[in-house]
Structure formats: structure tokens, C-alpha cells
């Protein structure tokens, strides 16, 4: 395992991903973690970047024990400065903040010395991505330069005898094309980690772990949505404990077209998961009546979801008790109580909750089912909490979940309610469902679905004038959104071939009653967000 200490850089999670892509398990912990609190023995430590300067009064600093741990260390950006500063180097402010591409000249490789290994086989020069306002202006004792750029004489440094390295650039971002190789040199060649973190290994271990914590009788319930995470989590639970896992799908009236039917088909019929679908659309839509404020919509949906889910859980629990009473007393008939709640938490959510935060603010409150635990006496089971989305997808494939589902775009918990910009009614939901379904169908037909990270239609609460035959029309507008994004923290709008947009627009205006105009959203995140609400 590689330990990554997070000083609050927006790229910290990417370092973790890059290690995992080389099949080396890596964990991100806040920079304030004491080495003695880490419950595994790292084979290497990476110090991340940070929005701070090492000499800031409130700057975060690493536990000095890290430098005495006797394992290889790689400092990235602030991590380099922190390491050098700790060891007596000098860090100063740059004249200009350096942000963007730079060319690094790699110092001549002398032989097989440890210091040469980081850039081994990478040639004499490489393009890298820089983002820093400070830089090293004097080397710490016993270090030497292994790379420089026009503006940074100490862009990469190494200790003369220990496996300690510092690099000013960010190897974890895709803008450093050979960054992956630098990370691979560090974790595989220098730390000597074995690349044995694979989903094949994970499945076996995780099923055993689930069986172990649930015991021979424990029952688990969990919400499913039709999305990748809940489907993979449900299938994994089913593999581990069969029908003692009970999935619940709540139809909140703001799902995509035919979603409940499709989930039934997939989870129950194809994957054999024990599933109950509850149609609670009346309740949700009545509580949403007249509500336009996005955060209120989120709150209502979150709370109503909890009410409906709890009611179902109680029904399942009493059915289980009955089954136990009527049983013949054999071990098999004693299936036990519902003790656990399955949650499809992924590693980015874990990182979000533990990572070191500089000044940051909540932009939107994302709906999740965390509230369930407050009232229900359930313990949480989170089989995906160590995984990134791409790992969940790989796991899904191994569990024989069809590719179309595994590659599905994310869909927000509050569903179409946050894509209907005005008040939510059954009629508005229907219009949006139809437009969205045509949009996605055409994207799939054009073979572009997997090229796009997320695509959906939005229903605007405005009316515009149009013409049909000789008649003037006065109807609503659909906005189409499609983005490409690595992690949804930032996103670029997707450039469609014009003829595809033409076909989609013509189908929507012809086939969806109530729509006479279609627009395409050309805003990136930031400053826009992915969803409109
Ligand atoms: P934003 O709009 O914040 O979206 O740029 C980033 C990603 O988060 C999803 N999203 C949500 N997911 N509940 C969710 O479960 C929410 O309330 C919510 N709001 C946004 C959005 O679809 C995108 O993938």
C-alpha cells in the first residue's frame, strides 16, 4: 500500500487513482495524520500539492516521523517544498505564479543509482503541468537536482543516498503525458510494490468479508436506483448472502422513462436479486407540489425517501419474523433480523469526507441516504467504499452486469426534479422523460454514449413562440446538456457533430407535445455546474 498524504490540492485524489491504475493499492489520508495512527505499513509515501505556502502561518505540516520511516518518499509540488523545507532547503515566492505546460530537462542519467530511477527511460525532456506560486530556491542538504525548467532550477530533486524525491510538476494530471510513468517508476521500481490490486482479487476478499460480518443469519437491506453503483453493490451482496439481501427500489415519480420496469428486468429477472419496487410517486409529487427552490426539492425528496424506505424496511422485517416463527426450527429457517443497511458509498465520497480542506464551501447539498441511519437501528455496510468509479465498473463487468448498465451515465438522487426548472408536475415529468429518452437514444445510435460522461435534457420554465403548419405555437423549451469530465469537479461541454444535434432537435420538437424549441448548453464547469439546479 502507498500512503498519500493530502495537503488539500484539488488533484490529490488523482494521485490515488494513478497508483490504483498501476494495480497498486493506495490510500489518501489528511496530511495531519500521525504516522503512528496509520493502520497499515506503507511501502512508500507521497506528499500531495496544496493551496498553501509552507511559510504561511496556518500552513499544514507533515508528521516529521514520515522522514524517519525509512520508506521511499515522493513530494509533489507543495509536497516537494514541504519536504525540502523540513530538510533545510529554501522556498520562496515566484515572481509570477506558474500555471500551465512546461518543458522539463532531465539531468543526465548516470547509471543505476536510486536517484536516477524516477525518470528512468523517460528521455532527456518531457512536457509537464505546473501549478505553483512558490518554488525551491536552495537545495536541502544531501540533495541534488535531477531536472530543471526555464523558470525552475530545482524542478526535480533527489536525495544523494535515500529514496527521497521531490518534483515541482503534477505527474497525476493528464496534462503531464508521461506523468503516469513517473508514478509507476516511484511505486513499482522504487517502492517495489507488487501490482496485485485487481478486481478479481477484490471480489473474493470482499464476498468473504461480507459473509463474515453478516454471519450465517444476518439480513441486509439496501436501496437500488438503476445506477451503476447500487446495481454492482446489490449484485455483490447477492453473491455473498443470496436472498438475505433485500433490495428496495423507490419510484419517486421523477425517474427516467420506464426506469422502474428496467430495474425490475435487470436486477430481479437477470441478476436474481431479491427486489421490491415501491411506487411512491403520488406521495413524492404531492409533497413537491408548487416547489421551485432546488434545495427545497432536494430536501423534500431526501426526507420522503427516508419515510418510504423505512416503512418498507419494517414490512420486510415483519415478514422475516413471520418466516422465522413459521419455520420448522431448523437452522435454515432462522434467517434473523435485518441488521444492516447497504450503501453504495464510493472512495471519492470517503475522500470528500476525510480530505484536508483548505477554504471550501458547499455548492449543492447532494442527496444521499445517510439520514436513514439516524432513525433506524441499522449498521452500515459499504462494500464499494474503497473503490473509484472505474473500479466499480470493472467489478460490475466481472459480476456479469451488462456493459450498457456498467457504462451508464450518473443520475442524481433527486432525479428529474432538479432538471425541471419550475414546479414539478406529472405532466412536466412526462415531457422531460420523453425528450430525455429521445436524446439518449440518438446519442447511443450515433455511438457517442461512452464518449460523453453525462448527458441529459432539462425542461425550462419559459415559453417561446413557434410555428407549426399555419399555426402560431407558444410552448416550452428543452435545453440539452452533455459534458466530458474525469471526476465531475470540472467538466467541458461536449462538441457534437452538428447533424446529430439537428436530428435530436427535430425529433424532440416533432415528437414531444409541449416543446417547440431546443437549445444546447455550451457552458463548462466552472463557472456553470453540470446540473442546472
Ligand atoms: P454538479 O451539478 O454539482 O454535478 O456540477 C456534479 C455531479 O453530481 C451530480 N449531482 C447530484 N447527484 N444528488 C446526486 O446524487 C444530487 O443532489 C446531485 N446534484 C448533482 C450531477 O448529476 C453530476 O454527475
Boltz pocket constraint, residues with backbone or C-beta under 6 A from the ligand:
constraints:
  - pocket:
      binder: B
      contacts: [[A, 298], [A, 364], [A, 365], [A, 366], [A, 367], [A, 368], [A, 410], [A, 411], [A, 412], [A, 413], [A, 414], [A, 454], [A, 488], [A, 525], [A, 528], [A, 529], [A, 530], [A, 531], [A, 532], [A, 533]]
      max_distance: 6.0
